[in-house]
Amino acid sequence: MNSTSLARSKGETCIICDKEKTIGIHLYTSFICVECENEITSTQTSDEKYKFFLEKLRRVKNPPLYS
């Protein structure tokens, strides 16, 4: 197994569910898995989970600082 296929099988960490997934989208410097993307787009603004998504998405706006 070469390093390229190993990287693909490992995946990336979703900023919403904090789980490692292989399929999703990149938003700025962050990764959102397909499952979370679908849940975000189908959640009503009146739903309590909407606030949860907003808090998680704020991490996209404020990327972590590395020293």
Biopython code that builds the backbone (N, CA, C, O; Angstrom):
import numpy as np
from Bio.PDB.StructureBuilder import StructureBuilder

atoms = [
    (1, "MET", "N", (0.858, -1.174, 0.000)),
    (1, "MET", "CA", (0.000, 0.000, 0.000)),
    (1, "MET", "C", (0.897, 1.228, 0.000)),
    (1, "MET", "O", (1.786, 1.356, 0.842)),
    (2, "ASN", "N", (0.661, 2.135, -0.951)),
    (2, "ASN", "CA", (1.486, 3.336, -0.998)),
    (2, "ASN", "C", (0.920, 4.426, -0.091)),
    (2, "ASN", "O", (-0.177, 4.273, 0.446)),
    (3, "SER", "N", (1.653, 5.520, 0.083)),
    (3, "SER", "CA", (1.251, 6.561, 1.025)),
    (3, "SER", "C", (-0.016, 7.288, 0.584)),
    (3, "SER", "O", (-0.771, 7.763, 1.432)),
    (4, "THR", "N", (-0.268, 7.386, -0.728)),
    (4, "THR", "CA", (-1.467, 8.054, -1.219)),
    (4, "THR", "C", (-2.721, 7.278, -0.836)),
    (4, "THR", "O", (-3.681, 7.877, -0.349)),
    (5, "SER", "N", (-2.740, 5.981, -1.038)),
    (5, "SER", "CA", (-3.924, 5.193, -0.693)),
    (5, "SER", "C", (-4.099, 5.109, 0.821)),
    (5, "SER", "O", (-5.225, 5.006, 1.306)),
    (6, "LEU", "N", (-3.004, 5.151, 1.567)),
    (6, "LEU", "CA", (-3.097, 5.142, 3.021)),
    (6, "LEU", "C", (-3.753, 6.421, 3.515)),
    (6, "LEU", "O", (-4.582, 6.375, 4.423)),
    (7, "ALA", "N", (-3.403, 7.551, 2.940)),
    (7, "ALA", "CA", (-3.996, 8.826, 3.342)),
    (7, "ALA", "C", (-5.491, 8.848, 3.032)),
    (7, "ALA", "O", (-6.283, 9.366, 3.819)),
    (8, "ARG", "N", (-5.870, 8.292, 1.901)),
    (8, "ARG", "CA", (-7.284, 8.266, 1.542)),
    (8, "ARG", "C", (-8.094, 7.361, 2.468)),
    (8, "ARG", "O", (-9.232, 7.681, 2.812)),
    (9, "SER", "N", (-7.516, 6.245, 2.868)),
    (9, "SER", "CA", (-8.263, 5.327, 3.718)),
    (9, "SER", "C", (-8.382, 5.850, 5.146)),
    (9, "SER", "O", (-9.309, 5.476, 5.864)),
    (10, "LYS", "N", (-7.463, 6.704, 5.563)),
    (10, "LYS", "CA", (-7.488, 7.246, 6.915)),
    (10, "LYS", "C", (-8.575, 8.298, 7.070)),
    (10, "LYS", "O", (-9.293, 8.293, 8.071)),
    (11, "GLY", "N", (-8.712, 9.189, 6.115)),
    (11, "GLY", "CA", (-9.742, 10.205, 6.167)),
    (11, "GLY", "C", (-9.312, 11.449, 6.918)),
    (11, "GLY", "O", (-8.137, 11.644, 7.230)),
    (12, "GLU", "N", (-10.305, 12.288, 7.199)),
    (12, "GLU", "CA", (-10.092, 13.546, 7.909)),
    (12, "GLU", "C", (-11.102, 13.651, 9.030)),
    (12, "GLU", "O", (-12.112, 12.947, 9.027)),
    (13, "THR", "N", (-10.842, 14.518, 9.981)),
    (13, "THR", "CA", (-11.753, 14.696, 11.115)),
    (13, "THR", "C", (-12.777, 15.772, 10.798)),
    (13, "THR", "O", (-12.417, 16.898, 10.456)),
    (14, "CYS", "N", (-14.035, 15.430, 10.908)),
    (14, "CYS", "CA", (-15.146, 16.358, 10.672)),
    (14, "CYS", "C", (-15.231, 17.351, 11.831)),
    (14, "CYS", "O", (-15.131, 16.963, 12.995)),
    (15, "ILE", "N", (-15.415, 18.628, 11.509)),
    (15, "ILE", "CA", (-15.492, 19.636, 12.573)),
    (15, "ILE", "C", (-16.833, 19.616, 13.297)),
    (15, "ILE", "O", (-16.967, 20.233, 14.354)),
    (16, "ILE", "N", (-17.811, 18.929, 12.759)),
    (16, "ILE", "CA", (-19.130, 18.862, 13.389)),
    (16, "ILE", "C", (-19.211, 17.669, 14.338)),
    (16, "ILE", "O", (-19.501, 17.845, 15.521)),
    (17, "CYS", "N", (-18.960, 16.466, 13.842)),
    (17, "CYS", "CA", (-19.114, 15.261, 14.662)),
    (17, "CYS", "C", (-17.802, 14.790, 15.287)),
    (17, "CYS", "O", (-17.800, 13.874, 16.110)),
    (18, "ASP", "N", (-16.693, 15.407, 14.901)),
    (18, "ASP", "CA", (-15.356, 15.061, 15.414)),
    (18, "ASP", "C", (-14.976, 13.603, 15.155)),
    (18, "ASP", "O", (-14.170, 13.031, 15.890)),
    (19, "LYS", "N", (-15.550, 13.005, 14.122)),
    (19, "LYS", "CA", (-15.214, 11.631, 13.742)),
    (19, "LYS", "C", (-14.395, 11.663, 12.469)),
    (19, "LYS", "O", (-14.515, 12.583, 11.660)),
    (20, "GLU", "N", (-13.570, 10.658, 12.303)),
    (20, "GLU", "CA", (-12.753, 10.566, 11.114)),
    (20, "GLU", "C", (-13.573, 9.956, 9.979)),
    (20, "GLU", "O", (-14.089, 8.845, 10.102)),
    (21, "LYS", "N", (-13.687, 10.686, 8.883)),
    (21, "LYS", "CA", (-14.465, 10.249, 7.722)),
    (21, "LYS", "C", (-13.633, 10.431, 6.467)),
    (21, "LYS", "O", (-12.676, 11.205, 6.449)),
    (22, "THR", "N", (-14.005, 9.714, 5.421)),
    (22, "THR", "CA", (-13.246, 9.792, 4.174)),
    (22, "THR", "C", (-13.928, 10.634, 3.103)),
    (22, "THR", "O", (-13.267, 11.099, 2.175)),
    (23, "ILE", "N", (-15.236, 10.838, 3.216)),
    (23, "ILE", "CA", (-15.968, 11.574, 2.184)),
    (23, "ILE", "C", (-16.629, 12.789, 2.808)),
    (23, "ILE", "O", (-17.290, 12.688, 3.841)),
    (24, "GLY", "N", (-16.443, 13.945, 2.167)),
    (24, "GLY", "CA", (-17.045, 15.165, 2.665)),
    (24, "GLY", "C", (-16.595, 16.360, 1.851)),
    (24, "GLY", "O", (-16.075, 16.216, 0.745)),
    (25, "ILE", "N", (-16.800, 17.541, 2.411)),
    (25, "ILE", "CA", (-16.433, 18.778, 1.725)),
    (25, "ILE", "C", (-15.445, 19.557, 2.585)),
    (25, "ILE", "O", (-15.373, 19.380, 3.801)),
    (26, "HIS", "N", (-14.687, 20.423, 1.917)),
    (26, "HIS", "CA", (-13.784, 21.329, 2.619)),
    (26, "HIS", "C", (-14.398, 22.717, 2.573)),
    (26, "HIS", "O", (-14.775, 23.214, 1.512)),
    (27, "LEU", "N", (-14.489, 23.322, 3.722)),
    (27, "LEU", "CA", (-15.006, 24.669, 3.855)),
    (27, "LEU", "C", (-13.896, 25.496, 4.480)),
    (27, "LEU", "O", (-13.612, 25.368, 5.671)),
    (28, "TYR", "N", (-13.270, 26.347, 3.673)),
    (28, "TYR", "CA", (-12.089, 27.096, 4.070)),
    (28, "TYR", "C", (-10.998, 26.085, 4.419)),
    (28, "TYR", "O", (-10.529, 25.387, 3.519)),
    (29, "THR", "N", (-10.578, 25.972, 5.657)),
    (29, "THR", "CA", (-9.540, 25.012, 6.029)),
    (29, "THR", "C", (-10.111, 23.832, 6.798)),
    (29, "THR", "O", (-9.355, 23.015, 7.324)),
    (30, "SER", "N", (-11.429, 23.731, 6.871)),
    (30, "SER", "CA", (-12.081, 22.697, 7.675)),
    (30, "SER", "C", (-12.752, 21.658, 6.802)),
    (30, "SER", "O", (-13.049, 21.907, 5.634)),
    (31, "PHE", "N", (-12.990, 20.481, 7.386)),
    (31, "PHE", "CA", (-13.624, 19.357, 6.699)),
    (31, "PHE", "C", (-14.967, 19.059, 7.354)),
    (31, "PHE", "O", (-15.062, 18.995, 8.580)),
    (32, "ILE", "N", (-16.004, 18.877, 6.541)),
    (32, "ILE", "CA", (-17.339, 18.490, 7.020)),
    (32, "ILE", "C", (-17.737, 17.227, 6.269)),
    (32, "ILE", "O", (-17.754, 17.212, 5.038)),
    (33, "CYS", "N", (-18.057, 16.167, 7.009)),
    (33, "CYS", "CA", (-18.424, 14.902, 6.371)),
    (33, "CYS", "C", (-19.798, 15.014, 5.704)),
    (33, "CYS", "O", (-20.586, 15.908, 6.012)),
    (34, "VAL", "N", (-20.057, 14.098, 4.798)),
    (34, "VAL", "CA", (-21.307, 14.104, 4.027)),
    (34, "VAL", "C", (-22.527, 13.975, 4.944)),
    (34, "VAL", "O", (-23.540, 14.640, 4.728)),
    (35, "GLU", "N", (-22.431, 13.126, 5.957)),
    (35, "GLU", "CA", (-23.565, 12.934, 6.864)),
    (35, "GLU", "C", (-23.929, 14.233, 7.587)),
    (35, "GLU", "O", (-25.102, 14.592, 7.682)),
    (36, "CYS", "N", (-22.911, 14.932, 8.093)),
    (36, "CYS", "CA", (-23.170, 16.191, 8.796)),
    (36, "CYS", "C", (-23.656, 17.274, 7.836)),
    (36, "CYS", "O", (-24.532, 18.068, 8.179)),
    (37, "GLU", "N", (-23.087, 17.301, 6.644)),
    (37, "GLU", "CA", (-23.525, 18.270, 5.637)),
    (37, "GLU", "C", (-25.015, 18.085, 5.343)),
    (37, "GLU", "O", (-25.763, 19.060, 5.279)),
    (38, "ASN", "N", (-25.442, 16.837, 5.164)),
    (38, "ASN", "CA", (-26.858, 16.569, 4.897)),
    (38, "ASN", "C", (-27.735, 16.960, 6.078)),
    (38, "ASN", "O", (-28.825, 17.501, 5.896)),
    (39, "GLU", "N", (-27.259, 16.685, 7.288)),
    (39, "GLU", "CA", (-28.040, 17.031, 8.475)),
    (39, "GLU", "C", (-28.148, 18.548, 8.645)),
    (39, "GLU", "O", (-29.205, 19.059, 9.019)),
    (40, "ILE", "N", (-27.063, 19.263, 8.374)),
    (40, "ILE", "CA", (-27.074, 20.728, 8.481)),
    (40, "ILE", "C", (-28.070, 21.325, 7.496)),
    (40, "ILE", "O", (-28.862, 22.196, 7.856)),
    (41, "THR", "N", (-28.027, 20.858, 6.254)),
    (41, "THR", "CA", (-28.891, 21.445, 5.228)),
    (41, "THR", "C", (-30.360, 21.087, 5.403)),
    (41, "THR", "O", (-31.228, 21.763, 4.850)),
    (42, "SER", "N", (-30.654, 20.034, 6.165)),
    (42, "SER", "CA", (-32.059, 19.659, 6.363)),
    (42, "SER", "C", (-32.620, 20.112, 7.717)),
    (42, "SER", "O", (-33.797, 19.886, 8.000)),
    (43, "THR", "N", (-31.803, 20.740, 8.545)),
    (43, "THR", "CA", (-32.255, 21.183, 9.872)),
    (43, "THR", "C", (-32.953, 22.535, 9.768)),
    (43, "THR", "O", (-32.446, 23.461, 9.135)),
    (44, "GLN", "N", (-34.099, 22.634, 10.384)),
    (44, "GLN", "CA", (-34.848, 23.883, 10.426)),
    (44, "GLN", "C", (-34.204, 24.849, 11.420)),
    (44, "GLN", "O", (-33.624, 24.420, 12.418)),
    (45, "THR", "N", (-34.306, 26.152, 11.149)),
    (45, "THR", "CA", (-33.704, 27.144, 12.043)),
    (45, "THR", "C", (-34.362, 27.164, 13.415)),
    (45, "THR", "O", (-33.761, 27.639, 14.379)),
    (46, "SER", "N", (-35.573, 26.661, 13.517)),
    (46, "SER", "CA", (-36.274, 26.617, 14.802)),
    (46, "SER", "C", (-35.871, 25.403, 15.645)),
    (46, "SER", "O", (-36.207, 25.330, 16.827)),
    (47, "ASP", "N", (-35.158, 24.462, 15.046)),
    (47, "ASP", "CA", (-34.710, 23.253, 15.736)),
    (47, "ASP", "C", (-33.559, 23.594, 16.694)),
    (47, "ASP", "O", (-32.705, 24.421, 16.376)),
    (48, "GLU", "N", (-33.545, 22.958, 17.853)),
    (48, "GLU", "CA", (-32.491, 23.181, 18.843)),
    (48, "GLU", "C", (-31.112, 22.785, 18.297)),
    (48, "GLU", "O", (-30.103, 23.384, 18.669)),
    (49, "LYS", "N", (-31.070, 21.802, 17.439)),
    (49, "LYS", "CA", (-29.801, 21.336, 16.871)),
    (49, "LYS", "C", (-29.168, 22.392, 15.964)),
    (49, "LYS", "O", (-27.960, 22.360, 15.730)),
    (50, "TYR", "N", (-29.963, 23.317, 15.459)),
    (50, "TYR", "CA", (-29.460, 24.394, 14.608)),
    (50, "TYR", "C", (-28.415, 25.225, 15.355)),
    (50, "TYR", "O", (-27.395, 25.601, 14.778)),
    (51, "LYS", "N", (-28.664, 25.511, 16.630)),
    (51, "LYS", "CA", (-27.717, 26.274, 17.446)),
    (51, "LYS", "C", (-26.412, 25.509, 17.621)),
    (51, "LYS", "O", (-25.331, 26.098, 17.608)),
    (52, "PHE", "N", (-26.520, 24.192, 17.784)),
    (52, "PHE", "CA", (-25.341, 23.341, 17.894)),
    (52, "PHE", "C", (-24.480, 23.460, 16.634)),
    (52, "PHE", "O", (-23.262, 23.607, 16.724)),
    (53, "PHE", "N", (-25.113, 23.396, 15.465)),
    (53, "PHE", "CA", (-24.387, 23.510, 14.208)),
    (53, "PHE", "C", (-23.725, 24.876, 14.075)),
    (53, "PHE", "O", (-22.597, 24.968, 13.593)),
    (54, "LEU", "N", (-24.401, 25.926, 14.491)),
    (54, "LEU", "CA", (-23.818, 27.261, 14.427)),
    (54, "LEU", "C", (-22.553, 27.357, 15.270)),
    (54, "LEU", "O", (-21.550, 27.925, 14.839)),
    (55, "GLU", "N", (-22.608, 26.800, 16.464)),
    (55, "GLU", "CA", (-21.429, 26.811, 17.336)),
    (55, "GLU", "C", (-20.270, 26.055, 16.706)),
    (55, "GLU", "O", (-19.132, 26.523, 16.740)),
    (56, "LYS", "N", (-20.545, 24.912, 16.143)),
    (56, "LYS", "CA", (-19.502, 24.119, 15.501)),
    (56, "LYS", "C", (-18.937, 24.831, 14.267)),
    (56, "LYS", "O", (-17.731, 24.791, 14.023)),
    (57, "LEU", "N", (-19.804, 25.477, 13.497)),
    (57, "LEU", "CA", (-19.359, 26.158, 12.290)),
    (57, "LEU", "C", (-18.549, 27.410, 12.589)),
    (57, "LEU", "O", (-17.842, 27.905, 11.711)),
    (58, "ARG", "N", (-18.633, 27.923, 13.784)),
    (58, "ARG", "CA", (-17.816, 29.071, 14.170)),
    (58, "ARG", "C", (-16.331, 28.721, 14.142)),
    (58, "ARG", "O", (-15.488, 29.609, 14.015)),
    (59, "ARG", "N", (-16.008, 27.443, 14.260)),
    (59, "ARG", "CA", (-14.606, 27.011, 14.193)),
    (59, "ARG", "C", (-14.038, 27.220, 12.794)),
    (59, "ARG", "O", (-12.822, 27.325, 12.631)),
    (60, "VAL", "N", (-14.895, 27.282, 11.793)),
    (60, "VAL", "CA", (-14.425, 27.546, 10.433)),
    (60, "VAL", "C", (-13.958, 28.997, 10.351)),
    (60, "VAL", "O", (-12.937, 29.289, 9.728)),
    (61, "LYS", "N", (-14.690, 29.884, 10.966)),
    (61, "LYS", "CA", (-14.377, 31.308, 10.954)),
    (61, "LYS", "C", (-13.090, 31.617, 11.736)),
    (61, "LYS", "O", (-12.322, 32.500, 11.353)),
    (62, "ASN", "N", (-12.868, 30.890, 12.819)),
    (62, "ASN", "CA", (-11.705, 31.094, 13.674)),
    (62, "ASN", "C", (-10.827, 29.860, 13.666)),
    (62, "ASN", "O", (-10.903, 29.039, 14.580)),
    (63, "PRO", "N", (-9.992, 29.716, 12.645)),
    (63, "PRO", "CA", (-9.134, 28.529, 12.604)),
    (63, "PRO", "C", (-8.169, 28.501, 13.789)),
    (63, "PRO", "O", (-7.815, 29.555, 14.317)),
    (64, "PRO", "N", (-7.745, 27.326, 14.208)),
    (64, "PRO", "CA", (-6.847, 27.223, 15.362)),
    (64, "PRO", "C", (-5.497, 27.873, 15.081)),
    (64, "PRO", "O", (-5.008, 27.854, 13.951)),
    (65, "LEU", "N", (-4.907, 28.445, 16.117)),
    (65, "LEU", "CA", (-3.585, 29.048, 15.993)),
    (65, "LEU", "C", (-2.536, 28.035, 16.388)),
    (65, "LEU", "O", (-2.668, 27.352, 17.403)),
    (66, "TYR", "N", (-1.513, 27.942, 15.598)),
    (66, "TYR", "CA", (-0.415, 27.040, 15.885)),
    (66, "TYR", "C", (0.801, 27.874, 16.242)),
    (66, "TYR", "O", (1.150, 28.820, 15.536)),
    (67, "SER", "N", (1.433, 27.521, 17.327)),
    (67, "SER", "CA", (2.612, 28.292, 17.737)),
    (67, "SER", "C", (3.893, 27.565, 17.459)),
    (67, "SER", "O", (4.973, 28.082, 17.747)),
]
sb = StructureBuilder()
sb.init_structure("model")
sb.init_model(0)
sb.init_chain("A")
sb.init_seg("    ")
for serial, (resi, resn, name, xyz) in enumerate(atoms, 1):
    if name == "N":
        sb.init_residue(resn, " ", resi, " ")
    sb.init_atom(name, np.array(xyz, "f"), 0.0, 1.0, " ", f" {name:<3s}", serial, name[0])
structure = sb.get_structure()
